[in-house]
Amino acid sequence: MAADERQKRGLAFAADHVVAGMSFGFWQNLLGKRLQFILWCDGIGAAFPHLPKGLGRNDVYMRLERLRKFRNAVMHHYAIFDKAPTQEYKNIRTLLQWMCPETLWLVSELSNPAAVLQRRPQN
């Protein structure tokens, strides 16, 4: 991965290019059970400072799994209207709340999935 990015970008190559080039699945798998005691306990859990008491790594992982599947459906141009897009939006909002309420506020200000759904073509 790093070698590909280095070859593609030449002198402009930076570590940020490698980070940005990692798949959603890669980042989600950092929260997997196999790495729980290595990564969650020693740092990644801190990325979710507003995670409610009683919830843990698996709760975050399962919500990210839902998001990954929905994101893949969107990116592969599958129909999503029957996949409860407003529920998926709520899932995204929950994840953002756990990470950064300010980012949740910004997303809330800039997106309105209900309005988009109302404008969809009817059969």
Sequence and secondary structure as in RCSB ss.txt:
>XXXX:A:sequence
MAADERQKRGLAFAADHVVAGMSFGFWQNLLGKRLQFILWCDGIGAAFPHLPKGLGRNDVYMRLERLRKFRNAVM
HHYAIFDKAPTQEYKNIRTLLQWMCPETLWLVSELSNPAAVLQRRPQN
>XXXX:A:secstr
 HHHHHHHHGGG  HHHHHHHS HHHHHHTTSGGGIIIIITTTGGGG TT  TT  HHHHHHHHHHHHHHHHHHH
TT   TTS HHHHHHHHHHHHHHH HHHHHHHHHH  HHHHHHTS   
